[in-house]
Amino acid sequence: MRKRVKKIGILLAPVYAIIYEIGQLFGGECEVCLKKMRKPMPGFTIHHIKYKMGEKIHSDFSNRLDYYTYLLPIVIKSKNRFAFLCNACHHSLDGPRGLNRRKKENVLRLITMWKMGQRHKKT
């Protein structure tokens, strides 16, 4: 079991490197809970606040590396359309769970991030 986890980590290292590079554009921390990404590692993602018509989405790709490689120049060009989030906060945007376990200021930032996404639905 341990070898399998290590192998998956090695295979995903290029993905984590791209996410880390994108994260540095946002100060390397989750915009909701302020958790820091100090090195390329799992646990963080990029959230679309606003989609552009014709732009590919995650489900258009067969693997994460291709998706993040595609996304990198877009984020560099249009950083204000994205947010850098830890996976826990990103999942909470899709369906808030466990909000009573979060700090009040993190819940407020989470709600703000959710509202930003609602105003910019893909058209």
C-alpha positions as a LaTeX table, in Angstrom:
\begin{tabular}{lrrr}
\hline
Residue & $x$ (\AA) & $y$ (\AA) & $z$ (\AA) \\
\hline
Met1 & 0.00 & 0.00 & 0.00 \\
Arg2 & 2.79 & 2.45 & 0.91 \\
Lys3 & 4.58 & 1.86 & $-2.43$ \\
Arg4 & 1.37 & 2.58 & $-4.33$ \\
Val5 & 0.87 & 5.92 & $-2.55$ \\
Lys6 & 4.49 & 6.90 & $-3.27$ \\
Lys7 & 4.10 & 5.90 & $-6.94$ \\
Ile8 & 0.95 & 8.02 & $-7.30$ \\
Gly9 & 2.79 & 10.96 & $-5.71$ \\
Ile10 & 5.64 & 10.62 & $-8.20$ \\
Leu11 & 3.24 & 10.44 & $-11.14$ \\
Leu12 & 1.36 & 13.55 & $-9.97$ \\
Ala13 & 4.49 & 15.57 & $-9.14$ \\
Pro14 & 4.27 & 17.55 & $-12.43$ \\
Val15 & 0.64 & 18.41 & $-11.64$ \\
Tyr16 & 1.56 & 19.66 & $-8.16$ \\
Ala17 & 4.42 & 21.68 & $-9.67$ \\
Ile18 & 2.02 & 23.51 & $-12.02$ \\
Ile19 & $-0.52$ & 24.08 & $-9.22$ \\
Tyr20 & 2.31 & 25.44 & $-7.07$ \\
Glu21 & 3.42 & 27.78 & $-9.87$ \\
Ile22 & $-0.14$ & 29.05 & $-10.27$ \\
Gly23 & $-0.49$ & 29.36 & $-6.51$ \\
Gln24 & 2.51 & 31.66 & $-6.35$ \\
Leu25 & 0.55 & 34.13 & $-8.49$ \\
Phe26 & $-1.94$ & 34.27 & $-5.60$ \\
Gly27 & 0.61 & 34.53 & $-2.80$ \\
Gly28 & 0.71 & 30.77 & $-2.27$ \\
Glu29 & $-2.24$ & 30.62 & 0.12 \\
Cys30 & $-5.89$ & 29.59 & 0.01 \\
Glu31 & $-8.03$ & 32.67 & $-0.48$ \\
Val32 & $-10.59$ & 31.41 & 2.05 \\
Cys33 & $-8.78$ & 29.80 & 5.00 \\
Leu34 & $-5.31$ & 31.24 & 4.23 \\
Lys35 & $-3.64$ & 27.79 & 4.38 \\
Lys36 & $-0.21$ & 28.09 & 2.78 \\
Met37 & 1.23 & 25.94 & 0.01 \\
Arg38 & 4.95 & 26.01 & 0.81 \\
Lys39 & 6.03 & 23.45 & $-1.80$ \\
Pro40 & 4.52 & 21.44 & $-4.65$ \\
Met41 & 2.13 & 19.08 & $-2.88$ \\
Pro42 & $-1.45$ & 17.79 & $-3.04$ \\
Gly43 & $-4.31$ & 19.61 & $-1.39$ \\
Phe44 & $-4.77$ & 22.75 & $-3.53$ \\
Thr45 & $-6.57$ & 23.65 & $-6.74$ \\
Ile46 & $-7.61$ & 26.52 & $-8.98$ \\
His47 & $-11.24$ & 27.64 & $-8.90$ \\
His48 & $-12.88$ & 29.37 & $-11.87$ \\
Ile49 & $-14.74$ & 32.45 & $-10.67$ \\
Lys50 & $-15.74$ & 33.34 & $-14.21$ \\
Tyr51 & $-15.71$ & 31.10 & $-17.30$ \\
Lys52 & $-15.31$ & 32.43 & $-20.82$ \\
Met53 & $-17.42$ & 31.02 & $-23.63$ \\
Gly54 & $-15.52$ & 28.36 & $-25.54$ \\
Glu55 & $-12.97$ & 27.81 & $-22.80$ \\
Lys56 & $-12.32$ & 24.17 & $-21.95$ \\
Ile57 & $-13.21$ & 22.81 & $-18.52$ \\
His58 & $-11.74$ & 20.03 & $-16.38$ \\
Ser59 & $-14.03$ & 17.34 & $-17.82$ \\
Asp60 & $-12.74$ & 18.08 & $-21.35$ \\
Phe61 & $-9.39$ & 16.52 & $-20.43$ \\
Ser62 & $-8.42$ & 12.92 & $-19.77$ \\
Asn63 & $-5.90$ & 13.80 & $-17.06$ \\
Arg64 & $-5.05$ & 16.57 & $-14.62$ \\
Leu65 & $-1.64$ & 17.34 & $-16.11$ \\
Asp66 & $-3.13$ & 18.26 & $-19.49$ \\
Tyr67 & $-5.81$ & 20.37 & $-17.80$ \\
Tyr68 & $-3.41$ & 22.37 & $-15.62$ \\
Thr69 & $-0.95$ & 22.77 & $-18.51$ \\
Tyr70 & $-3.82$ & 24.26 & $-20.53$ \\
Leu71 & $-4.94$ & 26.42 & $-17.60$ \\
Leu72 & $-1.54$ & 27.92 & $-16.64$ \\
Pro73 & $-1.27$ & 30.56 & $-19.43$ \\
Ile74 & $-4.95$ & 31.45 & $-19.00$ \\
Val75 & $-4.50$ & 32.10 & $-15.28$ \\
Ile76 & $-1.35$ & 34.15 & $-15.93$ \\
Lys77 & $-3.26$ & 36.28 & $-18.46$ \\
Ser78 & $-6.55$ & 36.59 & $-16.52$ \\
Lys79 & $-5.74$ & 36.03 & $-12.85$ \\
Asn80 & $-8.85$ & 37.90 & $-11.66$ \\
Arg81 & $-11.10$ & 35.14 & $-13.10$ \\
Phe82 & $-9.62$ & 32.52 & $-10.76$ \\
Ala83 & $-9.08$ & 31.78 & $-7.11$ \\
Phe84 & $-6.41$ & 29.63 & $-5.47$ \\
Leu85 & $-8.09$ & 27.36 & $-2.91$ \\
Cys86 & $-7.27$ & 24.39 & $-0.73$ \\
Asn87 & $-9.33$ & 21.34 & $-1.62$ \\
Ala88 & $-11.46$ & 21.58 & 1.55 \\
Cys89 & $-12.56$ & 25.14 & 0.75 \\
His90 & $-13.06$ & 24.28 & $-2.93$ \\
His91 & $-15.37$ & 21.38 & $-2.01$ \\
Ser92 & $-17.29$ & 23.68 & 0.33 \\
Leu93 & $-18.08$ & 25.97 & $-2.61$ \\
Asp94 & $-19.88$ & 23.13 & $-4.38$ \\
Gly95 & $-21.99$ & 22.26 & $-1.35$ \\
Pro96 & $-21.15$ & 23.81 & 2.03 \\
Arg97 & $-20.52$ & 21.11 & 4.60 \\
Gly98 & $-19.17$ & 21.45 & 8.08 \\
Leu99 & $-19.41$ & 25.23 & 8.20 \\
Asn100 & $-19.89$ & 25.11 & 11.98 \\
Arg101 & $-16.36$ & 23.67 & 12.28 \\
Arg102 & $-14.80$ & 26.61 & 10.43 \\
Lys103 & $-13.68$ & 29.94 & 11.85 \\
Lys104 & $-16.21$ & 32.72 & 11.36 \\
Glu105 & $-13.86$ & 34.79 & 9.16 \\
Asn106 & $-13.22$ & 31.75 & 6.93 \\
Val107 & $-16.96$ & 31.19 & 6.50 \\
Leu108 & $-17.36$ & 34.85 & 5.50 \\
Arg109 & $-14.56$ & 34.55 & 2.92 \\
Leu110 & $-16.08$ & 31.31 & 1.65 \\
Ile111 & $-19.50$ & 32.94 & 1.21 \\
Thr112 & $-17.89$ & 35.90 & $-0.57$ \\
Met113 & $-16.08$ & 33.52 & $-2.94$ \\
Trp114 & $-19.33$ & 31.62 & $-3.60$ \\
Lys115 & $-21.22$ & 34.85 & $-4.34$ \\
Met116 & $-18.51$ & 35.96 & $-6.76$ \\
Gly117 & $-18.99$ & 32.73 & $-8.69$ \\
Gln118 & $-22.77$ & 33.16 & $-8.78$ \\
Arg119 & $-22.46$ & 36.60 & $-10.38$ \\
His120 & $-20.21$ & 35.22 & $-13.10$ \\
Lys121 & $-22.02$ & 32.11 & $-14.28$ \\
Lys122 & $-20.95$ & 30.89 & $-17.73$ \\
Thr123 & $-23.16$ & 32.36 & $-20.43$ \\
\hline
\end{tabular}
